[in-house]
Amino acid sequence: MSSDENQSPLESSRKHSGSALHSGPRKKATSSNPLVLHGRHFGRTVFAMCNYPALLTAGILRLEELQDCPIEDYPAEVFVELIDSYPGLLDRLTNGEEEDIIHVGELVGKGVSGARGDDTKTLKSAVLEWLIPRGQALIPPLSHNIKSDCGFNHEVTGALLCPAGLDWSNAETKQSLKSGEIAVRGDQWPMFLYAGYVYNPEDPWTGLLRSEILIFGFKHVFTSPSSVDREPKATRSGNAYLHGMKSVTKGSLAYIATQVRFSISSSSIFSRTDTVTDSENFYHSILDLLEDPDEHQEVVDLMTWWTHRIFPNSSSSQRCMSKNSALSKIREKHAVLRERATMGTS
């Protein structure tokens, strides 16, 4: 094994250099700036709900700690992944002044928020075409420009946003959701996350994050809006193609779920700190599940399923698992532990 393979992401990043990161006068944060462009993809695929200047400042202060200790929290994980994803970034951050660190964070943050705003705008209209089977009329119709009639104010969007476990067909429940008497938190997952929009309380994993509307939303953002209506192909205009993306990431799945949820809500302005939509809490709750080591097997199966649906020709979607691989051993151990737990409760 080479010395490079033994190095941490922090150490390996020091060896790279990027012309866009050489020291020099600060430039205005234009949309074509390399760090802004990188931020757009990073937010969509890794982490979208973050104050990036604060993240980078805190990460630099914790640099030695992160090199010597296991990383066990979101901010640190995001910091390490960000600096390792952009050649030369760590050099600039460690050799620059605090003002330079904040400026880099602003550039990345501009990209993240810009992409989120663009996707929110285009999905607002597109999602209305996916609410019911093609060829059927939405009754009553919904405006592409006004969101106040969406959310719990419309029969179709209300049913999709109804928290799993609640009965939208119940008149009292429906009225309570409409009036806000039942406040829906971000960690109360809506029905649209489930395949066929059916929730199984006996096994909440059944169909979770496999719904048609999520697939449409993902294709719309990552492979091009036109790919929603046909088999996905590599298009030069698609975000996935432009960034060499060949598999679905946990961050991208949480991001699309959050975007679709907002699109069918009645809220007109997306804000990660909005207490009404509670989008940040919702986003984090999805990521928490996907990062939970106790759910490893289910998550691996889910991500494989997604990659096959979105990138059917990629090597990652066609890869077979070796019988003696570490992954197969992890799955085997997890299955044994679940069997023992089941026997212990029977």
C-alpha positions in Angstrom: 0.0 0.0 0.0 1.4 3.4 -0.9 1.9 6.2 1.6 -0.9 8.2 -0.1 -3.4 5.4 0.7 -2.5 5.6 4.4 -3.2 9.3 4.6 -6.4 10.8 6.0 -8.5 13.0 3.7 -7.1 16.1 5.5 -3.5 15.0 4.8 -4.1 14.0 1.2 -5.8 17.3 0.4 -2.7 19.1 1.3 -0.9 17.6 -1.7 -3.2 19.0 -4.3 -3.2 22.5 -5.6 -5.9 24.3 -7.6 -5.2 27.4 -9.7 -8.5 28.8 -8.7 -7.4 28.8 -5.1 -4.0 30.6 -5.4 -3.8 33.6 -3.0 -4.8 36.8 -4.5 -7.2 39.7 -4.2 -10.8 38.7 -3.3 -13.1 38.6 -6.3 -16.8 39.2 -6.5 -18.8 35.9 -6.0 -20.0 35.4 -9.5 -22.0 32.3 -10.5 -19.2 31.1 -12.7 -16.6 31.1 -9.9 -15.3 27.5 -9.5 -16.1 27.4 -5.8 -19.6 28.6 -6.5 -20.1 25.9 -9.1 -18.6 23.3 -6.8 -21.0 24.5 -4.0 -24.0 23.9 -6.3 -23.2 20.2 -6.7 -21.9 19.7 -3.2 -25.2 21.1 -1.7 -27.3 18.8 -3.9 -25.3 15.7 -3.2 -23.7 16.0 0.2 -25.1 18.7 2.5 -27.6 21.4 1.7 -28.6 22.9 5.1 -25.5 24.6 6.4 -23.9 28.0 7.2 -20.7 27.4 5.2 -18.6 30.3 6.5 -19.2 29.1 10.1 -18.6 25.4 9.1 -15.2 26.2 7.6 -14.2 28.5 10.5 -15.1 25.8 13.0 -13.4 23.1 10.9 -10.1 24.9 10.8 -10.1 25.4 14.5 -10.7 21.7 15.0 -8.2 20.6 12.4 -5.8 18.7 14.7 -8.7 17.1 16.6 -10.2 15.8 13.3 -6.9 14.3 12.3 -6.4 12.4 15.5 -9.9 11.3 16.5 -12.9 9.5 14.8 -15.3 11.9 13.2 -18.7 11.5 14.7 -20.7 14.6 14.0 -22.3 16.1 10.9 -20.4 19.4 10.8 -17.0 17.6 11.0 -18.0 15.0 8.4 -19.2 17.7 6.0 -16.1 19.8 6.6 -13.8 16.9 5.8 -15.8 15.8 2.7 -15.8 19.4 1.4 -12.1 20.0 1.7 -11.3 16.6 0.2 -13.7 17.1 -2.7 -11.9 20.3 -4.0 -8.1 20.1 -4.7 -6.1 22.8 -2.9 -8.9 24.0 -0.7 -7.3 22.9 2.6 -4.1 24.7 1.6 -5.9 28.0 1.1 -7.9 27.7 4.3 -4.8 26.8 6.5 -2.5 29.4 4.9 -5.1 32.2 4.6 -6.5 34.7 7.1 -9.8 34.4 8.9 -11.3 36.8 6.3 -10.2 34.4 3.5 -11.9 31.4 5.2 -15.1 33.3 5.5 -14.9 34.4 1.8 -14.4 30.8 0.7 -17.4 29.8 2.8 -19.5 32.5 1.2 -18.6 31.3 -2.3 -19.5 27.7 -1.5 -22.7 28.9 0.3 -23.7 31.0 -2.7 -23.5 27.9 -4.9 -25.5 25.8 -2.4 -28.2 28.3 -2.0 -28.3 29.2 -5.7 -28.8 25.6 -6.7 -31.5 25.1 -4.1 -33.3 28.2 -5.2 -33.2 27.2 -8.9 -34.5 23.7 -8.1 -37.2 25.1 -5.9 -38.4 27.3 -8.7 -38.4 24.7 -11.4 -39.9 21.9 -9.3 -42.8 24.1 -8.2 -44.4 23.8 -11.6 -43.1 20.4 -12.6 -44.3 18.6 -9.6 -47.9 19.5 -10.4 -47.7 17.2 -13.5 -46.7 14.2 -11.3 -49.5 14.4 -8.7 -51.9 12.1 -10.6 -51.6 9.7 -13.5 -50.8 11.2 -16.8 -53.9 12.1 -18.9 -56.1 12.7 -15.8 -57.3 16.1 -14.7 -56.4 17.5 -11.3 -59.6 18.5 -9.6 -59.7 21.3 -8.5 -56.8 22.5 -10.7 -53.7 24.1 -9.1 -52.0 27.2 -10.3 -48.3 27.0 -11.3 -47.7 30.4 -9.8 -49.7 30.3 -6.6 -49.0 27.9 -3.8 -51.6 28.9 -1.2 -54.0 26.3 -2.6 -51.5 23.4 -2.2 -50.5 21.6 1.0 -53.3 20.6 3.2 -55.6 23.0 1.3 -55.9 20.6 -1.6 -57.2 17.0 -1.5 -54.4 15.5 -3.5 -51.4 17.4 -2.0 -52.9 17.1 1.4 -53.0 13.3 1.1 -49.4 13.2 0.0 -48.2 15.4 2.9 -50.3 13.7 5.5 -48.0 12.2 8.1 -47.6 8.4 7.9 -49.9 6.9 10.5 -52.6 9.5 10.3 -55.8 9.0 8.2 -56.3 11.7 5.7 -59.7 10.3 4.8 -60.9 11.0 8.4 -62.7 14.4 8.2 -61.6 15.4 11.7 -58.0 14.7 11.0 -58.1 16.5 7.7 -59.6 19.6 9.3 -57.1 19.6 12.1 -54.2 19.4 9.6 -55.8 22.2 7.5 -56.3 24.5 10.4 -52.9 23.8 11.9 -54.4 22.3 15.1 -52.2 19.3 14.3 -48.8 20.8 13.9 -46.7 18.7 11.6 -43.0 18.5 12.5 -40.2 17.7 10.1 -39.6 14.3 11.6 -43.2 13.2 10.9 -42.7 11.8 7.5 -45.3 12.3 4.8 -47.0 9.6 2.7 -45.4 10.7 -0.5 -42.1 9.1 0.7 -43.6 5.6 0.3 -44.0 3.5 -2.8 -47.6 3.6 -3.9 -48.1 6.2 -1.1 -48.9 3.3 1.2 -47.5 3.1 4.8 -47.1 -0.2 6.6 -46.9 0.4 10.4 -45.7 -3.1 11.0 -42.6 -2.5 8.8 -42.0 1.2 8.2 -39.1 0.4 5.8 -41.5 -1.1 3.3 -41.5 1.2 0.2 -39.8 4.0 2.1 -38.1 6.5 -0.1 -39.1 4.6 -3.3 -42.1 6.6 -4.5 -42.7 7.6 -8.1 -42.8 11.3 -7.3 -39.3 11.1 -5.7 -38.0 9.4 -8.8 -39.4 12.1 -11.0 -38.0 14.8 -8.8 -34.5 13.2 -8.9 -34.5 12.8 -12.6 -35.7 16.4 -13.1 -32.8 17.8 -11.0 -30.0 15.5 -11.8 -30.5 14.0 -15.3 -32.6 16.7 -16.9 -36.3 17.6 -16.8 -37.0 15.8 -20.1 -35.6 12.5 -18.7 -38.7 12.2 -16.5 -40.8 11.1 -19.5 -38.3 8.6 -20.9 -35.5 6.2 -20.0 -32.6 8.1 -18.4 -29.7 8.8 -20.7 -26.5 10.8 -20.2 -27.3 14.3 -21.4 -24.8 17.1 -21.6 -27.2 19.4 -19.9 -27.8 17.2 -16.8 -26.2 18.1 -13.5 -25.1 14.5 -13.0 -23.3 14.4 -16.3 -21.6 17.8 -15.7 -20.2 16.6 -12.4 -19.4 13.0 -13.3 -22.1 11.7 -10.9 -22.7 8.0 -11.5 -24.5 6.9 -8.4 -27.2 8.2 -6.1 -25.8 9.6 -2.8 -27.5 9.8 0.6 -27.3 13.5 0.5 -28.9 13.7 -2.9 -31.8 11.5 -1.8 -32.5 13.6 1.3 -32.2 16.8 -0.8 -34.8 15.7 -3.4 -37.2 14.5 -0.6 -36.9 17.9 1.0 -37.5 19.7 -2.3 -40.5 17.7 -3.3 -42.0 18.1 0.2 -41.7 21.9 -0.1 -43.0 21.9 -3.7 -46.3 20.4 -2.7 -46.6 22.5 0.5 -48.5 25.8 0.7 -45.4 27.7 1.7 -44.3 30.2 -0.9 -40.7 30.8 0.2 -38.1 28.1 1.1 -36.2 28.7 4.2 -34.2 26.1 6.0 -35.1 27.7 9.4 -38.8 28.1 8.7 -40.7 26.7 11.6 -43.8 26.1 9.5 -42.4 23.7 6.9 -39.6 22.6 9.3 -37.5 21.7 6.3 -34.2 21.6 8.0 -35.4 19.1 10.6 -37.0 17.0 7.9 -33.8 17.0 5.9 -31.7 16.0 8.9 -34.2 13.3 9.9 -33.8 11.6 6.5 -30.0 11.8 6.7 -30.0 10.5 10.2 -31.8 7.3 9.0 -29.5 6.9 6.0 -26.4 7.3 8.2 -27.7 5.0 11.0 -25.3 2.0 11.3 -28.2 -0.2 12.6 -30.0 0.3 9.3 -27.0 -0.5 7.2 -28.4 -3.4 5.2 -31.7 -1.6 4.4 -29.8 1.5 3.3 -27.4 -0.4 1.1 -30.4 -2.1 -0.6 -32.1 1.3 -1.0 -29.1 3.1 -2.5 -28.5 0.2 -4.9 -32.1 0.3 -6.0 -31.9 4.1 -6.6 -28.6 3.9 -8.5 -30.1 1.2 -10.7 -33.2 3.3 -11.4 -31.3 6.6 -12.2 -28.0 5.3 -13.6 -28.8 1.9 -15.0 -25.7 1.8 -17.2 -23.2 2.7 -14.5 -20.8 0.2 -13.1 -22.0 0.8 -9.6 -25.6 -0.2 -10.4 -24.4 -3.4 -12.1 -21.8 -4.5 -9.6 -22.3 -7.8 -7.9 -21.3 -8.3 -4.3 -18.5 -10.8 -3.6 -19.5 -13.6 -1.3 -16.5 -13.0 1.0 -16.4 -9.2 0.8 -16.6 -7.0 3.8 -20.0 -5.8 2.8 -21.4 -9.4 2.6 -19.9 -10.1 6.1 -21.6 -6.9 7.5 -24.9 -8.0 6.0 -24.5 -11.5 7.4 -23.7 -10.2 10.9 -26.6 -7.8 10.8 -29.0 -10.5 9.8 -27.8 -12.8 12.6 -28.2 -10.0 15.2 -31.7 -9.3 13.9 -32.6 -12.9 14.1 -31.4 -13.2 17.7 -33.3 -10.0 18.6 -36.5 -11.5 17.1 -36.0 -14.8 18.9 -35.5 -13.0 22.2 -38.8 -11.2 21.9 -40.8 -14.2 20.8 
